[in-house]
């Protein structure tokens, strides 16, 4: 691989890692809000930058 291609691939890997980390932080924040029990699912979605569906999924995890 040449220099620019390696840099591009490295940047893509880094961005995926950062994106995954941010997503996990949003979910942790939403879970804390859910445990408090003071906010609606819609409010939590707005404050955490998750979708309503994602917050609902966190609120009602399915067990196998």
C-alpha positions as CSV (number, residue, x, y, z in Angstrom):
1,X,0.0,0.0,0.0
2,X,1.1,3.5,-0.7
3,X,1.2,6.3,1.8
4,X,-2.1,8.1,1.0
5,X,-4.0,4.9,0.8
6,X,-2.7,3.8,4.2
7,X,-3.6,7.1,5.7
8,X,-7.1,7.0,4.3
9,X,-7.6,3.4,5.6
10,X,-6.2,4.4,9.0
11,X,-8.5,7.4,9.2
12,X,-11.5,5.3,8.3
13,X,-10.7,2.8,11.1
14,X,-10.2,5.6,13.5
15,X,-13.5,7.2,12.5
16,X,-15.4,3.9,13.0
17,X,-13.9,3.6,16.4
18,X,-14.8,7.1,17.4
19,X,-18.3,6.7,16.1
20,X,-18.8,3.5,18.0
21,X,-17.6,5.1,21.2
22,X,-19.9,8.1,20.8
23,X,-22.8,5.8,20.1
24,X,-22.1,3.8,23.3
25,X,-21.8,7.0,25.4
26,X,-25.2,8.1,24.1
27,X,-26.8,4.8,25.1
28,X,-25.2,5.0,28.5
29,X,-26.6,8.5,29.0
30,X,-30.1,7.4,27.8
31,X,-30.0,4.4,30.2
32,X,-29.2,6.7,33.1
33,X,-32.1,9.0,32.2
34,X,-34.4,6.0,31.9
35,X,-33.4,4.8,35.4
36,X,-34.2,8.3,36.8
37,X,-37.8,7.8,35.6
38,X,-38.4,11.5,35.3
39,X,-38.3,12.0,31.5
40,X,-40.4,10.7,28.6
41,X,-38.9,8.5,25.9
42,X,-39.2,11.4,23.5
43,X,-37.4,13.8,25.8
44,X,-34.6,11.2,26.4
45,X,-34.3,10.7,22.6
46,X,-34.0,14.5,22.1
47,X,-31.4,15.0,24.9
48,X,-29.3,12.0,24.0
49,X,-29.4,12.4,20.2
50,X,-30.8,8.9,19.8
51,X,-34.0,8.0,18.0
52,X,-37.2,7.2,19.9
53,X,-36.9,3.6,18.7
54,X,-33.4,3.3,20.1
55,X,-34.5,4.7,23.4
56,X,-37.5,2.4,23.5
57,X,-35.2,-0.6,22.8
58,X,-33.0,0.4,25.7
59,X,-36.1,0.8,27.9
60,X,-37.5,-2.7,27.0
61,X,-34.5,-5.0,26.3
62,X,-35.6,-8.4,25.0
63,X,-34.0,-11.4,26.7
64,X,-33.4,-14.6,24.8
